[in-house]
Amino acid sequence: MPDTLPQTAPGLGPDQRRAAPRVAVLVPCYNEEVAIPRVVEAFRATLPDAAIYVYDNNSKDRTIETARAAGAIVRTESLQGKGHVVRRMFADIEADIYVLVDGDDTYEAAAAPRMIAKLADEKLDMVTGIRISEIQEAYRPGHRFGNLMLTGMVRTIFGNRITDMLSGYRVFSRRFVKSFPALAAGFETETEFTVHALELMLPVGEVETAYKDRPAGSTSKLRTFSDGWRILKAIIALVKREKPLPFFSWIAAALLLVGLGFGTPVVWEFLATGLVPRLPTAVLAMGLVLLSFLSFACGMILDTVTRGRMEAKRTAYLAIPAPDFEGVRPG
C-alpha cells in the first residue's frame, strides 16, 4: 500500500494535469482484531487510491497482525487514549485530505466519497459524519441522550453549527490538521475538534451516514458514565480557556448574589440601629463581594490573553496554503 496518491490525475493531457490530492484514512485502534480487517477492506474498496493508516494503541490482541494482513500501514502509539493517537497521527502523516474513522466497523465506508466531495466542492475544513441508526445496540439510548445533552451545551456556548459533536467519523483539510493544537488525551478529542472549528469560525459541514452495531466478538471501549463525565469536564475546561470572560462573569455574578444575600440584612440593620451585631456575617458578605469583583477582573484579563491566542491560532491556520480541489470526485 503506497503512502501517497499518484501525483497527477489520470485521463488528462500534459497541459491539463493537476496534482491529485493525497487522501489518508486514519484509524485509531485498541483491541480491534475482529473489526479492523473489515474497516481496512471497506475503505480500500471505497477509496482505492488512499493510504490507510492504522495506529495501534497498546492492543493486547492481534490487531496489528490482522490490520497489516488486510493491507493497512500499521504504526503504534504507546500513550494510552484516543486523543494521544490522534495527536500522533496528525503530526506524522502528510496528506491533503484526512479521513478519520474509528476501527470498530460501525461507520459506513461508502459515505467517505460523499464527505470528501462536500469538503472539496464547498472548500470546507471539516465534514462530520452524522450518525443515523435505528439499531438500539449500535446507538444505545443512554449514548443518544448524552450526545444530545453535550452537543446542545456546545451549540449554545460556541455556536449552532453542529449536530453530532461526538461522531468519530470526520474528514479534514490539511489546513485544519496541521493547525489543530491537539491537547486531549481520550474520547474528548471529538469535542476539541468541534470547539476549535467553531471558535476559529472555520467552514464546516455535515453528511448523514449509516451507523451500525459492532461485529460479533467485538466489544465497545466507550464507558458511558466515566467517559461522559470526562467529556463534560473537557467542555467546562474549554469554556474556561476559550471564553474566560463569560465563564468568570458567571462565577462573579453567583458570588455577588450570595454576598448581597448575606450582606443586605446586615446593612439594613446598621441603617436602622447604627450597630453591626452580626460581624462575622458582615465580613463574609464583604469577602464574597470582593471575590466577585476579583473573578470579574480575572475574566477581563484572561479574555485579552485568549484573544491573542486565538489570533495566533488563526495566523497559524492561514499560514498553510488553501487547497485547490477543483475536479475532485473520489470513489
C-alpha positions, 0 to 999 in steps of 0.5 A: 500500500503506497503512502501517497496518491499518484501525483497527477490525475489520470485521463488528462493531457500534459497541459491539463494535469493537476496534482491529485490530492493525497487522501489518508484514512486514519484509524485509531485502534485498541483491541480491534482484531475482529473489526479492523480487517473489515474497516481496512477492506471497506475503505480500500474498496471505497477509496482505492487510491488512499493510504490507510493508516492504522495506529495501534494503541497498546492492543493486547490482541492481534490487531496489528497482525490482522490490520497489516494482513488486510493491507493497512500501514500499521504504526503504534502509539504507546500513550494510552487514549484516543486523543494521544493517537490522534495527536500522533497521527496528525503530526506524522502523516502528510496528506491533503485530505484526512479521513478519520474513522474509528476501527470498530466497523460501525461507520459506513465506508461508502459515505467517505466519497460523499464527505470528501466531495462536500469538503472539496466542492464547498472548500470546507475544513471539516465534514462530520459524519452524522450518525443515523441508526435505528439499531438500539445496540449500535446507538444505545439510548443512554449514548443518544441522550448524552450526545444530545445533552453535550452537543446542545451545551456546545451549540449554545456556548460556541455556536449552532453549527453542529449536530453530532459533536461526538461522531468519530467519523470526520474528514479534514483539510490539511489546513485544519490538521496541521493547525489543530493544537491537539491537547486531549488525551481520550474520547474528548478529542471529538469535542476539541475538534468541534470547539476549535472549528467553531471558535476559529469560525472555520467552514464546516459541514455535515453528511448523514451516514449509516451507523451500525452495531459492532461485529460479533466478538467485538466489544465497545471501549466507550464507558458511558458514565466515566467517559461522559463525565470526562467529556463534560469536564473537557467542555467546562475546561474549554469554556474556561480557556476559550471564553474566560470572560463569560465563564468568570462573569458567571462565577462573579455574578453567583458570588455577588448574589450570595454576598448581597444575600448575606450582606443586605440584612446586615446593612439594613440593620446598621441603617436602622440601629447604627450597630453591626451585631452580626460581624462575622456575617458582615465580613463574609458578605464583604469577602464574597463581594470582593471575590466577585469583583476579583473573578470579574477582573480575572475574566477581563484579563484572561479574555485579552490573553485568549484573544491573542491566542486565538489570533495566533491560532488563526495566523497559524491556520492561514499560514498553510496554503488553501487547497485547490480541489477543483475536479475532485470526485473520489470513489 
